[in-house]
Amino acid sequence: MTQNRMLIVPAACALTLVLSLSAGAQPTHISRRGGDGGPRPRGPEALFELLELSETQQEEWTLLHQDQREALRVLMKEMSSFRALIKEELDSGAPDATTVGEAMISSHQLDEEGRSLKEQLQQDTAALLDDEQLARYKAFMASREGGRRGGPRGGGRGKGHRGPGGGGEEN
């Protein structure tokens, strides 16, 4: 028994030494600085740099995305009101199937409209880019989607809204 302890103590010390040396070699934080020591671009500026967009392309890109953001904001507000109506109706003592069904159909139509807006944005974005930029953009988008659970829609939850608390909403 004492012989086993005599082997365990040096082994534990060696393991501690190895771990402390390897931990010392690891960075304590991830730097947000670029190669020149300055801040690394974030957000759209990082993508503009990656794609090497001209000033004109950057302006067009920004306008396209602002327009889409506003259109999606309006759609989301409408969808939220339909979800609230559905929840209110279902929480009432006697939900009206016609009201719930119509609200679900309207919500679904808005969801499809949102998908169409996103597809149109992708087409408009592709039209802004030359072949080399487009290849880099596609690779960038593929890397983003590959890192999400369940693919591009995230979470593997399926499509769209499944009613109040149904888990189909995107977070």
C-alpha positions in Angstrom: 0.0 0.0 0.0 2.8 2.5 0.9 4.6 1.5 -2.3 1.5 2.5 -4.4 1.4 5.9 -2.5 5.1 6.4 -3.3 4.3 6.0 -7.0 1.2 8.1 -7.0 2.8 11.2 -5.4 5.5 11.6 -8.0 3.1 10.8 -10.8 0.7 13.5 -9.5 3.5 16.0 -9.2 4.6 15.3 -12.8 1.1 15.6 -14.1 0.7 18.9 -12.3 4.0 20.2 -13.7 3.0 19.2 -17.3 -0.4 20.8 -16.9 0.9 24.0 -15.5 3.5 24.3 -18.3 1.0 23.7 -21.0 -1.5 26.1 -19.4 1.3 28.7 -19.3 1.7 28.3 -23.1 -2.0 29.0 -23.7 -3.2 32.6 -24.3 -5.2 33.9 -21.4 -7.6 35.7 -23.7 -8.4 36.0 -27.3 -7.1 39.2 -28.8 -9.4 41.4 -30.8 -6.4 43.1 -32.4 -5.4 42.8 -36.0 -1.9 42.0 -37.2 -0.8 45.6 -36.9 -1.9 45.8 -33.3 -5.0 47.9 -34.1 -8.5 46.7 -33.5 -9.7 44.0 -35.8 -12.7 45.1 -37.8 -16.1 43.6 -36.7 -19.5 43.4 -38.2 -20.0 44.4 -41.8 -16.6 46.1 -41.9 -14.9 42.8 -41.3 -16.9 41.3 -44.2 -16.1 44.3 -46.4 -12.4 43.7 -45.7 -12.7 40.0 -46.4 -14.4 40.5 -49.7 -12.3 43.6 -50.6 -15.4 45.6 -51.5 -15.0 49.0 -53.2 -16.6 52.1 -51.5 -19.5 51.9 -54.0 -20.1 48.2 -53.2 -20.0 49.0 -49.5 -22.6 51.7 -49.9 -24.9 49.5 -52.0 -24.4 46.6 -49.6 -25.3 48.8 -46.6 -28.5 50.1 -48.3 -29.6 46.6 -49.3 -29.2 45.3 -45.8 -30.8 48.4 -44.2 -33.9 48.0 -46.5 -34.1 44.3 -45.7 -33.7 44.9 -41.9 -36.6 47.4 -42.0 -38.9 45.1 -44.1 -38.2 42.2 -41.7 -38.8 44.4 -38.7 -42.3 45.2 -40.1 -43.0 41.5 -40.8 -41.8 40.5 -37.3 -44.1 43.0 -35.7 -47.1 41.7 -37.7 -46.1 38.1 -36.9 -46.0 39.0 -33.2 -49.5 40.4 -33.3 -50.8 37.2 -34.9 -48.9 35.1 -32.3 -50.5 37.2 -29.5 -53.9 36.7 -31.1 -53.4 33.0 -31.3 -52.2 32.8 -27.7 -55.1 34.9 -26.5 -57.6 32.8 -28.4 -56.2 29.5 -27.2 -56.0 30.7 -23.6 -59.6 31.7 -23.7 -62.1 29.2 -22.4 -63.5 28.4 -25.8 -61.1 29.1 -28.7 -62.6 29.8 -32.0 -61.0 27.4 -34.5 -61.6 29.7 -37.5 -59.9 32.7 -35.7 -56.9 30.5 -34.7 -56.7 28.9 -38.2 -56.8 32.3 -40.0 -54.2 33.7 -37.7 -52.0 30.7 -38.2 -52.3 31.0 -42.0 -51.5 34.7 -41.9 -48.5 34.0 -39.7 -47.3 31.3 -42.1 -47.7 33.7 -45.1 -45.6 36.3 -43.3 -43.0 33.7 -42.5 -42.8 32.8 -46.2 -42.6 36.5 -47.1 -39.6 36.8 -44.8 -37.9 33.8 -46.5 -38.5 35.5 -49.9 -37.0 38.7 -48.6 -33.9 36.8 -47.4 -33.6 35.0 -50.7 -33.9 38.3 -52.6 -31.2 39.8 -50.5 -28.9 36.9 -51.3 -29.5 37.4 -55.0 -29.1 41.2 -54.8 -25.9 40.7 -52.8 -24.5 38.2 -55.3 -25.2 40.7 -58.1 -23.0 43.3 -56.3 -20.0 41.0 -56.2 -17.5 39.9 -58.9 -16.7 36.2 -59.3 -13.8 36.2 -56.8 -15.8 38.2 -54.2 -18.8 35.9 -54.6 -16.7 32.8 -54.1 -15.3 34.3 -50.8 -18.8 35.3 -49.8 -20.2 31.8 -50.4 -17.3 30.3 -48.4 -17.9 32.7 -45.6 -21.7 32.0 -45.5 -21.0 28.2 -45.6 -18.7 28.5 -42.6 -21.3 30.5 -40.6 -24.1 28.0 -41.4 -21.8 25.0 -40.6 -21.2 26.3 -37.1 -24.9 26.5 -36.2 -26.8 23.7 -34.7 -29.3 22.3 -37.1 -28.0 24.2 -40.1 -29.0 27.6 -41.4 -32.2 28.0 -39.4 -30.5 27.0 -36.1 -31.6 24.6 -33.4 -32.9 21.9 -35.7 -36.4 23.0 -34.7 -38.0 22.7 -38.1 -39.7 25.5 -40.1 -41.6 28.5 -38.8 -44.0 29.1 -36.1 -45.8 26.2 -34.5 -48.2 28.1 -32.3 -47.6 29.6 -28.9 -44.7 28.0 -27.1 -44.3 25.5 -30.0 -40.6 26.0 -30.3 -40.6 27.0 -34.0 -39.8 30.7 -33.4 -36.3 31.8 -34.0 -34.5 33.4 -31.0 
